[in-house]
C-alpha cells in the first residue's frame, strides 16, 4: 500500500508564502491607518491565521485524496 504524504514541500511553501502575505497586509494596514505598528499583536494574528489556513488545507487535501481513492 502506498503511503501518501499530506505535508510536502509545495504545501509548506504555500503556507509560508500565505503567512508572509498576511503579515505584509497587516503591517500595511496599520502603516496607512496612522496607527502604531504593534509587532507582537500582528505576529500573533499571522501565526494563528497561518495555523488555521494550514489545518484547513490539510483537511481539504486529505478528503480530496480519500474521495479520489474511493472513486478508483
Order of alpha helices (4+ residues) and beta strands (2+ residues): alpha-alpha
